[in-house]
């Protein structure tokens, strides 16, 4: 078996020493390897839940590499096939996609350890996956949570994750109590006959207090100083809005309505949140219909053509992240040799063998788990930025991770003077909050 790095040994020993713990390890540092090596007989059998693609492709490969002495079953197939696996499995490790996580509840008593991979997906107490995890943690003795992005949208994201580990002992018994203690609202909106606080930010000094409270239950490590990765460069490629898009953009921005005369349609935005999405659609080249889901009017090819220039200039495979399905369809039409990650079963293997010259992926579905650093591919393009920091961080780490031999470039197609500027600033602000948390948890504490 491969040897662990020194920092992975620290992570392994940390898990062994704690029944309830979180590993906030930067993407690419090998959370799965450290976790697998942490498993001792007292931890088995273990139940793992992860994003679907990670469960199906990553965990079986990682067990084979890091713990070949352990057996693994993956819950998949039809409802009857899944039920049979859940009822009859005698494997040391049972892995299940988090979309079907609730099906494990009747079998919880047979497991000694619950491992939640990509725990940042459990920030909402109202989600079915959180409710399932909360039921299981009351039955299964050990609970380990793994993520490289614990607070992708700010420190409010932490409550749901930490509450699964300690029942609310550190951050409060409810999200409401957590908000009241550490945050204040910068504005309110009127809904259901009352003013609802929104847009929360931390009270002075609250971020430091939160960091201190979590220091004994979360181990944080970032890449810097542990492994030397090739240089990572973000290249913002200016793609000015073409004349055909300028008037619809200005009309929508000013009046929340855009009349596309040539296309015979009118598009509107009901509120500010819808407005920003509509403006992003225009910079991407289209507008979705107000009335019919999935239908859209195409306006321009500026970003799609800019992608073509990058394709021609790139030596080796190119990974392209899109935000909207309309973008995906347009790219596939203009570049028929492109492969959609959703339609390729062996995407990781084929990419690393340089068999996929142009790979298209949505960061929400392909941002976790895929290890695409072993081939010659080291360039990616964002046609439209995501609104979620976790998607941005995770997707970039598909190429910029341990094992990558080349400098990695992430091209961001950017229309100056548009909502693209706002989206970029939002990602940068969220990054600073998360980095502060990770830095504090990693530092020595008195």
Helices and strands as residue ranges (DSSP letters): H 6-16, E 20-25, H 31-38, G 41-43, E 46-50, H 52-53, I 54-58, H 59-66, E 72-75, H 79-88, E 93-97, G 98-110, E 113-117, G 119-122, H 128-137, E 142-147, G 155-157, H 158-166, H 175-182, E 183-191, E 194-202, H 206-214, E 218-221, E 232-238, H 243-255, E 257-260, G 261-263, E 265-268, H 272-284, E 286-288, E 296-298, H 302-313, E 318-322, H 325-334, E 339-340, G 341-343, H 347-352, E 358-362, H 363-366, E 379-382, H 389-396, E 408-414, H 419-442
